[in-house]
């Protein structure tokens, strides 16, 4: 548009000039003897109209320019031809270079090497040719050649950044953190706006525990625009917590200041609140510790917050800890962590019914391993019921895992500011480990089932007192005699194939290893037949002896292992031993008349923890 306006102004100016000359005509007189002689007027002046004179002058200038251009072309023809050849060669070289880069990117090493040689021949020491040669060397696995190429590229300012990044990646691949950190720092000095250099420098400083350098690098990255404001605040809080943890033992006052600043920057960062509470408790400031934990609990309840809140005063009694847990419940009444905090405090205070009531919403909505372990604590502490305790423990084995501190595929029992695998800052998140997602699950317990589980042993004994005693005896149904009549006449005892041993009898045989007075398996068989009058006399001594020998072997193995679950495992092994004979059928059930623990024996408290 600007050029068009200039052209219009030029044309308008010329038009105005010729119009003015037309309005003001004149004659130009030349006193040129040669021209006067040629015109036959020697000694006279030659007059030329003004417009014609101007036209002749313009024509003469145009002729001079044209002549100079022709002469210049003739003189510069060799150089022009040489330049034409150079341009053609360069064009072919860049075509080979582009094809080589495409081949290297697609993984065709042989073609890339061939095109590298061709482009180097055509283009010489072009920076892109050196880059193509380095990529080809990496593709062919020639790492030493690639490093040498990168080092050679450091001398050229146009390829220095590429060389530093290449050397940085090679150092990381060979697990050389010192060299990698050196190249990252060199690149950051040259150009502070490089994202990979700034992030790498920050990551290595944090991994080495150099918190001051990491904080300084974070500020530099924020000033260079490599990280946004929100992410910078979060990472600063994480680094401050890491520094506070390193100073907690030696400088608690300084650690308290750092953790307080971290909590202000990220109130949802649980380690910041727990670190502040722990240090504040050590410095006799339980009020400040409680305030910080309560603020974090309102955002997102966490088991570590509940534990820190329970021990905010080291001299508090169990009842006071329970009252403090109830305060957490008021802050988040519908969260399952509040219920679990109440349950843990109630178990410590031996408030068994309160613990059961607190766990009801968890068990009936989303039960996890920790909830089942707490129920096992309750059953053992309240009733000393080993059977129910083991039942809850078995449910805990099949239950979904509880959340943990997870960074990628790494699961840690404690939070860390930096991932030990990748060096990433703030990598640990409180979530269910990936390997547990979609794993074993147990059905949710209804409220009626949970109340039935809480029925005392004595009540169960009264309800089952009218049960027929035949359930405790051995029952023989559809007995069939094996062998012909001659065998039955010569042998007194033959075991029929349809014999079914009741659950109580099999369980009694399984735990017979606790009695050291039994001399032989024949005595076991005689005692069993004496206590079960309704069972027909066995008629196959051989099969009975085989079964008794199998029981005896498994008893010996059970006594060696001293496993509390031996009755159940022993019964299962008996079934596997006699599966071919179909002489014993399971599964076993708990005896209805099991008296439970000894009334005079105080049950020992035992906690089942996740870690």
ChimeraX attribute file (.defattr): number of C-alpha atoms within 10 A of each C-alpha:
attribute: neighborCount
match mode: 1-to-1
recipient: residues
	/A:1	6
	/A:2	6
	/A:3	8
	/A:4	9
	/A:5	9
	/A:6	11
	/A:7	12
	/A:8	10
	/A:9	12
	/A:10	12
	/A:11	11
	/A:12	11
	/A:13	12
	/A:14	11
	/A:15	12
	/A:16	12
	/A:17	12
	/A:18	12
	/A:19	11
	/A:20	11
	/A:21	13
	/A:22	12
	/A:23	9
	/A:24	9
	/A:25	10
	/A:26	13
	/A:27	13
	/A:28	14
	/A:29	13
	/A:30	13
	/A:31	12
	/A:32	13
	/A:33	15
	/A:34	12
	/A:35	16
	/A:36	17
	/A:37	12
	/A:38	9
	/A:39	11
	/A:40	10
	/A:41	13
	/A:42	14
	/A:43	13
	/A:44	16
	/A:45	15
	/A:46	17
	/A:47	14
	/A:48	14
	/A:49	12
	/A:50	17
	/A:51	16
	/A:52	12
	/A:53	14
	/A:54	13
	/A:55	10
	/A:56	12
	/A:57	12
	/A:58	11
	/A:59	11
	/A:60	12
	/A:61	11
	/A:62	12
	/A:63	12
	/A:64	10
	/A:65	11
	/A:66	12
	/A:67	12
	/A:68	12
	/A:69	12
	/A:70	10
	/A:71	11
	/A:72	11
	/A:73	13
	/A:74	11
	/A:75	11
	/A:76	10
	/A:77	11
	/A:78	11
	/A:79	11
	/A:80	13
	/A:81	11
	/A:82	11
	/A:83	12
	/A:84	12
	/A:85	12
	/A:86	14
	/A:87	12
	/A:88	12
	/A:89	16
	/A:90	16
	/A:91	14
	/A:92	15
	/A:93	22
	/A:94	19
	/A:95	13
	/A:96	23
	/A:97	24
	/A:98	17
	/A:99	17
	/A:100	29
	/A:101	23
	/A:102	15
	/A:103	19
	/A:104	25
	/A:105	15
	/A:106	10
	/A:107	14
	/A:108	16
	/A:109	20
	/A:110	15
	/A:111	16
	/A:112	28
	/A:113	21
	/A:114	13
	/A:115	26
	/A:116	29
	/A:117	18
	/A:118	19
	/A:119	29
	/A:120	20
	/A:121	13
	/A:122	21
	/A:123	21
	/A:124	14
	/A:125	11
	/A:126	12
	/A:127	15
	/A:128	19
	/A:129	27
	/A:130	21
	/A:131	20
	/A:132	26
	/A:133	26
	/A:134	24
	/A:135	25
	/A:136	29
	/A:137	21
	/A:138	18
	/A:139	19
	/A:140	17
	/A:141	12
	/A:142	13
	/A:143	15
	/A:144	12
	/A:145	15
	/A:146	25
	/A:147	19
	/A:148	13
	/A:149	20
	/A:150	24
	/A:151	16
	/A:152	14
	/A:153	21
	/A:154	15
	/A:155	11
	/A:156	12
	/A:157	11
	/A:158	12
	/A:159	17
	/A:160	18
	/A:161	21
	/A:162	16
	/A:163	27
	/A:164	23
	/A:165	18
	/A:166	19
	/A:167	23
	/A:168	23
	/A:169	16
	/A:170	19
	/A:171	19
	/A:172	14
	/A:173	11
	/A:174	10
	/A:175	11
	/A:176	13
	/A:177	15
	/A:178	12
	/A:179	16
	/A:180	25
	/A:181	21
	/A:182	16
	/A:183	24
	/A:184	26
	/A:185	19
	/A:186	16
	/A:187	24
	/A:188	23
	/A:189	13
	/A:190	12
	/A:191	14
	/A:192	18
	/A:193	17
	/A:194	18
	/A:195	16
	/A:196	15
	/A:197	25
	/A:198	25
	/A:199	19
	/A:200	21
	/A:201	26
	/A:202	27
	/A:203	21
	/A:204	21
	/A:205	20
	/A:206	25
	/A:207	20
	/A:208	13
	/A:209	16
	/A:210	15
	/A:211	21
	/A:212	14
	/A:213	16
	/A:214	23
	/A:215	20
	/A:216	14
	/A:217	21
	/A:218	24
	/A:219	15
	/A:220	18
	/A:221	24
	/A:222	17
	/A:223	14
	/A:224	15
	/A:225	14
	/A:226	18
	/A:227	18
	/A:228	11
	/A:229	11
	/A:230	11
	/A:231	11
	/A:232	17
	/A:233	18
	/A:234	19
	/A:235	20
	/A:236	24
	/A:237	28
	/A:238	26
	/A:239	27
	/A:240	27
	/A:241	29
	/A:242	27
	/A:243	22
	/A:244	27
	/A:245	23
	/A:246	15
	/A:247	16
	/A:248	21
	/A:249	11
	/A:250	9
	/A:251	13
	/A:252	20
	/A:253	16
	/A:254	15
	/A:255	25
	/A:256	24
	/A:257	15
	/A:258	24
	/A:259	29
	/A:260	23
	/A:261	18
	/A:262	28
	/A:263	26
	/A:264	15
	/A:265	20
	/A:266	19
	/A:267	22
	/A:268	18
	/A:269	20
	/A:270	23
	/A:271	24
	/A:272	30
	/A:273	30
	/A:274	23
	/A:275	26
	/A:276	32
	/A:277	29
	/A:278	20
	/A:279	26
	/A:280	22
	/A:281	20
	/A:282	17
	/A:283	12
	/A:284	13
	/A:285	15
	/A:286	20
	/A:287	13
	/A:288	14
	/A:289	24
	/A:290	23
	/A:291	14
	/A:292	22
	/A:293	26
	/A:294	18
	/A:295	16
	/A:296	22
	/A:297	25
	/A:298	12
	/A:299	14
	/A:300	15
	/A:301	23
	/A:302	18
	/A:303	14
	/A:304	15
	/A:305	25
	/A:306	25
	/A:307	16
	/A:308	20
	/A:309	26
	/A:310	22
	/A:311	16
	/A:312	26
	/A:313	19
	/A:314	11
	/A:315	8
	/A:316	11
	/A:317	11
	/A:318	16
	/A:319	15
	/A:320	15
	/A:321	23
	/A:322	22
	/A:323	16
	/A:324	20
	/A:325	24
	/A:326	19
	/A:327	15
	/A:328	25
	/A:329	22
	/A:330	10
	/A:331	16
	/A:332	17
	/A:333	13
	/A:334	11
	/A:335	15
	/A:336	23
	/A:337	21
	/A:338	25
	/A:339	25
	/A:340	24
	/A:341	26
	/A:342	27
	/A:343	29
	/A:344	24
	/A:345	25
	/A:346	25
	/A:347	24
	/A:348	18
	/A:349	17
	/A:350	17
	/A:351	18
	/A:352	20
	/A:353	15
	/A:354	15
	/A:355	24
	/A:356	23
	/A:357	14
	/A:358	21
	/A:359	25
	/A:360	21
	/A:361	19
	/A:362	20
	/A:363	21
	/A:364	16
	/A:365	14
	/A:366	15
	/A:367	25
	/A:368	22
	/A:369	22
	/A:370	18
	/A:371	25
	/A:372	25
	/A:373	23
	/A:374	25
	/A:375	25
	/A:376	28
	/A:377	24
	/A:378	30
	/A:379	24
	/A:380	22
	/A:381	23
	/A:382	17
	/A:383	18
	/A:384	22
	/A:385	19
	/A:386	18
	/A:387	16
	/A:388	19
	/A:389	22
	/A:390	17
	/A:391	14
	/A:392	21
	/A:393	20
	/A:394	15
	/A:395	21
	/A:396	24
	/A:397	16
	/A:398	16
	/A:399	23
	/A:400	21
	/A:401	22
	/A:402	16
	/A:403	14
	/A:404	17
	/A:405	19
	/A:406	22
	/A:407	23
	/A:408	14
	/A:409	10
	/A:410	13
	/A:411	19
	/A:412	13
	/A:413	10
	/A:414	11
	/A:415	20
	/A:416	21
	/A:417	24
	/A:418	23
	/A:419	21
	/A:420	13
	/A:421	12
	/A:422	12
	/A:423	18
	/A:424	19
	/A:425	20
	/A:426	19
	/A:427	19
	/A:428	21
	/A:429	16
	/A:430	15
	/A:431	14
	/A:432	16
	/A:433	19
	/A:434	13
	/A:435	9
	/A:436	14
	/A:437	11
	/A:438	8
	/A:439	11
	/A:440	11
	/A:441	18
	/A:442	15
	/A:443	13
	/A:444	15
	/A:445	17
	/A:446	14
	/A:447	14
	/A:448	10
	/A:449	11
	/A:450	15
	/A:451	13
	/A:452	11
	/A:453	11
	/A:454	14
	/A:455	10
	/A:456	13
	/A:457	16
	/A:458	13
	/A:459	10
	/A:460	15
	/A:461	16
	/A:462	12
	/A:463	11
	/A:464	13
	/A:465	12
	/A:466	8
	/A:467	13
	/A:468	9
	/A:469	10
	/A:470	13
	/A:471	15
	/A:472	19
	/A:473	22
	/A:474	23
	/A:475	16
	/A:476	18
	/A:477	13
	/A:478	9
	/A:479	13
	/A:480	12
	/A:481	15
	/A:482	14
	/A:483	10
	/A:484	8
	/A:485	9
	/A:486	8
	/A:487	11
	/A:488	15
	/A:489	9
	/A:490	8
	/A:491	12
	/A:492	12
	/A:493	16
	/A:494	20
	/A:495	20
	/A:496	20
	/A:497	19
	/A:498	18
	/A:499	21
	/A:500	18
	/A:501	20
	/A:502	22
	/A:503	21
	/A:504	20
	/A:505	17
	/A:506	27
	/A:507	19
	/A:508	15
	/A:509	21
	/A:510	24
	/A:511	18
	/A:512	17
	/A:513	20
	/A:514	10
	/A:515	8
	/A:516	7
	/A:517	8
	/A:518	12
	/A:519	9
	/A:520	11
	/A:521	17
	/A:522	15
	/A:523	11
	/A:524	15
	/A:525	15
	/A:526	10
	/A:527	11
	/A:528	17
	/A:529	17
	/A:530	11
	/A:531	12
	/A:532	16
	/A:533	12
	/A:534	14
	/A:535	17
	/A:536	15
	/A:537	13
	/A:538	17
	/A:539	17
	/A:540	18
	/A:541	15
	/A:542	13
	/A:543	19
	/A:544	19
	/A:545	14
	/A:546	14
	/A:547	20
	/A:548	19
	/A:549	15
	/A:550	16
	/A:551	24
	/A:552	18
	/A:553	13
	/A:554	21
	/A:555	21
	/A:556	12
	/A:557	15
	/A:558	20
	/A:559	14
	/A:560	9
	/A:561	10
	/A:562	10
	/A:563	11
	/A:564	12
	/A:565	12
	/A:566	19
	/A:567	21
	/A:568	17
	/A:569	15
	/A:570	23
	/A:571	25
	/A:572	16
	/A:573	16
	/A:574	22
	/A:575	19
	/A:576	12
	/A:577	18
	/A:578	16
	/A:579	12
	/A:580	9
	/A:581	13
	/A:582	14
	/A:583	19
	/A:584	22
	/A:585	19
	/A:586	14
	/A:587	12
	/A:588	17
	/A:589	12
	/A:590	12
	/A:591	16
	/A:592	17
	/A:593	17
	/A:594	13
	/A:595	13
	/A:596	13
	/A:597	15
	/A:598	9
	/A:599	10
	/A:600	6
	/A:601	8
	/A:602	11
	/A:603	16
	/A:604	9
	/A:605	14
	/A:606	11
	/A:607	15
	/A:608	13
	/A:609	10
	/A:610	11
	/A:611	4
